[in-house]
Amino acid sequence: MVDQQKTSREYLIEGNTLLENKDVYGAIACYQRSTQLEPSLPETHHNLGEAFSQLERWEEAISSYQRAVQLNPDLAITYQRLADILDKLQQWEAAIQAYQTSFDLQPDSFQACHKLAQLLLQQGQTQRAIDYYLIAIKLQPFFQWSYWNLWNILAQNHRLQEAVDLYRIALENYPDSPLVELNLGDALTRQGKLSQAISCYERSSYKKLQQIAPETVEKFWDIEQRLMPQFIIIGVQKGGTTSLYRYLSEHPQVVPAIKKEIHFWNHHYKRGLDWYLSHFPKLSTDQQLFITGEASPNYFEDVTVAERIYQAFPQMKLILLLRNPVDRAVSQYYHWMRLGTEKNTLEAAIETEMELLGDYPQSTTLNSAYWQLSSKYLWRGIYGVFLKQWLDIFPREQLLILSSEEFYQHPQSILEQVFEFLGLSPYVLPEYHVYNQGFYQPMPEAVRGKLTDYFAPHNQDLAELLGFHLNWS
């Protein structure tokens, strides 16, 4: 019950407390009462926008944020929040304008600069986007660009050396940073300077372990030896691999690679095994106390990867997370939309791919135009085809197959299976934060129905191969 005797400022403070305590509706009531008493307080309108955003009431959030900046045009954070929503709603020109205003007001904001660069690139304004990407590197040299294809973009536009120079300067300012070393190594790799890149990766590995486990470095770091990868999470994209790898990395016997996704066995095989192994720590292997590994979730869809791994590491243990292919496809679509590589609507993208796939895999040959698609949302969900190829190469006992849905619901139970599979001692994490979680609008029922029908026979084939159903509804 709203107290009629309170001031607008008191309602604002009460609303803030309620919002902090997750009582969003109570907070909205207080903020609205505050605006009735004092309509010209920009903070109240901003916070009302925050509350509406939590409920995904986007239009009301937009209206609140717009009112806040009308009252105070210098609110950089409000413009950024407004831009975030406009981006979600695919109103990209308006989002660009809002991010630009936010960055102009606060030119040290990495997030606004990064998002502005991303949307400019998505809209085809490449050179302007690169200008902001380079500013973003200067603002935040620790940010890992592995997922953003930035090195290729810079190289294609003959501006990669500018990034290398920025990272060398950053390394002088932050000599103990493993991420600056990693980024410099990635940029040098793209320039073809592999020996310099390998040195960066090895220093990055040392610095990273020095930060998270200095006692391990002191006792076991050995420049003459290297810990070989003993496990790889091979898939699937948007199946929870980031969370699983992060959880695994918290086990005291697991020493992670310098980055989760190396993509060596498919995309970067020509760089050589020395380049690949430089991503793993140089620890003594005498007592076999530690293990290391990586997680590149697009390995699963490439049988050549299986052949290459088996040839180099025939005892490698493989972990595969399988997610309902309907949800996986839609999650990947919105992920690619955020990266700026998808321009079509969800419905159009799915319709196009269905037409090009035809009756695959009954027909083993695909329309040549299909391979021009960068997305392949549906193809990646025909799990049985890929799994059979891996099982033709690796013994079944070296492959642990898990349900993404069960992992989301019962992470500790699934981790116990993974630890046992890898020969690790039991370990309980203090918490299970969800990493790399995407947010997007609800899937239209017609789209879900169409995808469910499409995947039904493929899921049945998978169940017959596994000997059990994964209970995707």
N, C-alpha and C positions, 0 to 999 in steps of 0.2 A: 504494500500500500504506500503510495507516494505521499510524503508529508508536505502539506501546503505551506508550512512555515519556513522551510529551508530556502537558502539563497541559491542562486544559480551556481556559484562556486562550490557550495556544499554538495549540490547534486552531481557536479562534475567529479569531485573527489570520490563520492560514493560510487558513481559509475565506474571510475577507474579501479576501485577495489573489487567491485563485482566482476568486472572483466578479467582482472587478474586471477580471480577465483573461479573462472569458467562459467559464471552466471551471465551469459551473453544477453539473454532477454531482459534480465533485471538491469543490466548496464544500459541497454538501449532505452528503457523506460526513464532512467535517471538522466541520460544525455538529452533525450527529447524534452523532458521537463526543464532542464537547464537552458536549452535553446529557446523555449517559450518565455522564460523569465529574462534572458539576456541573449537575443539573437545574434549579437555581433561578436561573440567570443569564438575565435577561430579554432582554439584547442578543442572545444566541445564538438565542433563539426568534424574535425579530423578524427577524434576518438570514436565518434558515431560511425564514421566510415570504416574504422578498424573493426568495430563490432559487426556491422553489416557484412564485411568481408569474411569474417569467421563463419557466418551463416550462408555464405555464397549468394547473398542477395546483392548481386553485382550492381544493378542499376541504382539502388538506394545508396550503395557505397560510393559510386561515382558522383552522385548528386551531392553527397555529404562532403567529399573531398573537394569538389569544384566550389562549393560554398566556402570552404575553409580558405582556399587560395584567393577567392574573390575578396575576402576580408583581410587576408595577409598574403600578398603575392610573393613573399620571401621565404615561404615554407618549402624548402627543397625536399624534405622527406615526404611531404604530402603529394607533391608532383610525382615523386617516385612511386608511391603507393598507387596513385591514380594510373600511372603508366603500366604498372604490373597488371592491373585489372584489364585495362584496354588491350594489353598483349594477350591475356587469357581469352578475351572475347574476339581476338583476331582483328581488332581495329588498329591496324599497324601504323598508319600515318599519324593518327592521333597519339598513339603510344610513343612514337618517335619524337613528336613535338613535346610531349610531357617529359620524357627522359632528357631531352635536350635542355629544357628549362631547368630541370632538377640539377643537371650537371653544371650549367652556367651559374646557378646559385651556389653550388658546392663543388668546385672543380677538383677537390681531392676525393670525391666519391667514386671508388672503384666500381661498385655495383651499378651505378647509373651509367658510367662510362662503358662498362662491359656490355650491358644490355643495349645501349645505344648502338655500339659497334655491331652487335649481333643482328639487330633489326635492320640496320642500314645494309648490311651484307645480304640479308634475306630479301630486301627490296631492290637489290641490284646496284646499290650505290657503293661499289667495291672500294674505290680509292678513299672515299670519305670514311668508310668503315675501317680500313687499315689504319688511317690516321688515329682513330680512337682506340683501336686495338693496341697500337704502340704506346699511346698514353696510358692505357690500362696496364701494360707491362711495367712501365715506369712507376705507376702508382702501387702496384702489387706484384713484385717479381716472384713472390712465393706461390702465386696461383698456378695450378697445374692445368695445362692446356691440352692434355692428351685427347680429350673427347671433342675438341672443337675444330680439328682440321686446320688449325691456324698456321702451322708451318708450311703446309702445301699452298695455302692462300698467299702467304707472304712470298714464297719462292716463285709462284706463278706470276707474281707482279713485281719481281725483282727487288723486294724490300726485306728479304730475310736477314741480310747483314745488319740492318738497323736494329733488329731484335737481338742479334748476337752481341752487338756493341752495348746495348742496354743491359743485358745480363752480365757482361763482363764488369761493367760499372757497379751493378748491384752486388756482384760477388766481392768486390772490394769493400763495399759497405756492410755486407752481411756474410763474412767469410765462413761462418759456421752453419749456414743454411743448406740443408740437403735438397730443398726444392729448387733453389736457385741453380744449384749444380745440375739437377735433373733437367730443368728447362734449358739450360745452356747445352747440355748433352743432346737433347732432342733437336735443338736448332742446328747444332753442328752435324748431327746425323743427317738431317735433311740437306745439308750442304755437301754431304759425301765425305766429311772429315771424320771417318769412323774411329781412327786411333785416338784422336782428341776426345771424341764422344765417349769412348770406352773409359778413358781416364776420368772424365766427369762422372760417369755412372758409378765407378768404383769409389770415388770420393763421396758421392751422394750416399751410397750404401753405408759407408763408414760413419758419416755424420748423422745419418738417420738412426742407426743403431746406438750411436753414442748418446743421442737424445733420449731414446726410449729404454735402453738397457745398458748403461755404461759399464756395469759389472761384467756383462757378457763380453763386451769389447775388450776389457782389461784382461780377462782370463782366456778368451778363446779366439780373438782375432788373429788371423794367420795369413800373411800376404802370399805365402807359398801354397796355400790350399784354397779350395772354394767349395762351398756347400752346393751340391747339385740339386736341381729341382726333383722332388719326389712325388708331387701331386700337381694336377692341373684341373681346375674347374672349367669344363669345356662348353658349358651352356646352361640355359639358353638365354638369349638376349631378353631383357626385361623380365627375368625369372627370379630375381632375388640374389644374383651372384655377388653384387657389391656387398650386401649385408653379410652373406655367408663368409666371404673372404675377410671382411673386417672382424667378424666374430672369431674366425680361425686365427687371425693374427694376434688376438689377445691371449691365446694359449701360451704359457711360458716356454713351451718347447718349439713353438712355431716362429720362425724369423721371416718376415715377409720380404718379397722383392721390393725394389724401390718404387714400383708402381704395379697396380693390380693387373692391368691389361697390357701385355707386351706385343701381342699379335705377330710373334715371330714366325710361327709355323705355317701361317698363311700369307700375310702381307709382306713380311720383312725377311723371308728366308734367305734371300740373296745377300743379306748383310753378314751372314756367317755366324757360326756357333759361338765364337769368342764374343761377338757383340751381344748375343742373347745372354750368355752366362754372366756378362758384366753387370746384369741387373740383379744378381743374387749375391749374398754376402760372402766375404772371404773368412769363413770360420773353420776352425780345426774340425776335422771329421773323425779324429781318432777314437773318440768315445761315443760317437753317434748319439749325441745328446739333443740335437736340433734337426728340424726338417724345414724346408722352404718349398715354395711353389708359386704358381700364378693363377690368374683367372681371366681368360680371354673368351667371352661367351659366344663368339661367332666361329670358334673352332669346330663346333659340333656339326655344322652344315657342310663341311668340306672334308671329303674322304682322303684327299691328299695329305691333310694335316695328320690324320690317324696313321697313315703310312710313314710319314716323316718322323713322328714322335716314336713310333715303335722301332724304327730303324736305329734311332739314337739312344732311346731309353725304353727298352722292352719291358722293364718292370714298373714303369710309371703307373701310378694310381690315378684314376680318372673319376671326377665327380660331376654328375649331371643333374641339374634342377629342371624339372619339366613343369611348366605352367599351362593352365587351360589355354589352348591356342587362340580362342576367341579374345580373351582378355589380353593375352600377350600381343596379338596383332594390333589391337586398338591402342595399347600402351606404347608400342613402338611408333605407331602413326603420330601420336601427339609428341613423343620425344623428338622425332624427326621434324615435326612442325616447329618445335621450339628452337631447333638447331638451324632452321631456315632452309632445309633441304627438301621439304614437302610443300607444294603449293596448292594441291587439289583438296577438295572437301573429302571427308572420310568416306562418304558414300561413293564418290567418283573414283577415289583411289582403289577401293575394294572392287567395284564393278569392272574397272579396267584390268585389274590383276586376274579376276576370275575368268574374264574372256580370254586372256592370253594364256592362262594355265590350261584351259580346256579340260581334258579328262586325265591330266597328269595325276599320279604316276602310272595309270594303266597304259597310257601312251608315253613311252620313255623319251620321246623327242619333244622338246618345247619349241613353241613359236620363237623364231630368232629375235623378234622384237621384245620378247619377255626379258631377255638379259640386258636390255637397255634400261630397265627399271632399276633404280638404286635401292628401292624399299624392300620388295619381296615379303610383304607382311604375311601373306598366306603360305607361301612356299616354306618359310622358316618354321611354320607350325605343323608341317607334315612330318612329324617326328619319326614315325616308323621307318621311313626310307633312310634317314640318316643313321638311326640306331643300328639297323641291320648292317650297314657298311662298317660301323665301328666294331660290332661284334664279330664280323668276319676277320678282323685283324687282332683285336685284343681279347684275351680270355674274359669270360663274364665276371669272374671273381675280382678282376682289376677295375671294374666299373661299378660305382655306387650310384644308383638312380633314385632320386628323391622327388617328392611332390612339393612344388612351390607353395601351394595352398597350405599344406601341413606345416611347412617351414614357417610361414607367416603366423599361423595360429599357435604352433608349439615349437618355438625355436630351440629351447633347451633340449627337448626330446630328440629333435633332428640332429642337433650338435653332438649329442651322445653317440648317435650312430656314426657320425663323421669321425669323431675322435677314435672310436673303436676301429673303424675302417683303416685309419692312418696309423694305428698302433700307438696312439697317444694316451697318456694317463687321463683319468676323469678330471674335468674342470668345469666350474660353474661361473659364468660371467655375472657381474653385478647388475647389469641391465642389458636390454636388447633393443637398442635404438634402430629404427628403420632407416637405411641409407638409400640415397638416390631414388626416393619415392616421387613418382610423377603425380600431378594433379590435373584433371581435365574434366570437361563437362560430361554428364551421364551419357552413355551410349544409347542412341535411339533404339527402341524395341525392334523395329523392323530390321535394323542392321544386325542386332544381336541374333535375331531369328535366322537371318540369312547366313551368318557366319556359323551358327550352331549346326545348321543343316549341312553346310559345306564340310565342316570338320568331322561330322558324325562317323562316316565310313573310315576316315583316316585314324580316328581315335580307336575304333574297333580293331583295325589292323595293329595298332600299337599295343593294345591290350593282349591280343593273341601272341605278339612277340614277347611281351613281358611275362605273360602268364597271370596277370592281374589287371584290374581296372583302377584308374586313378580317380574315379568318382567325380568327374567334371560334369556339372549340371548346367 
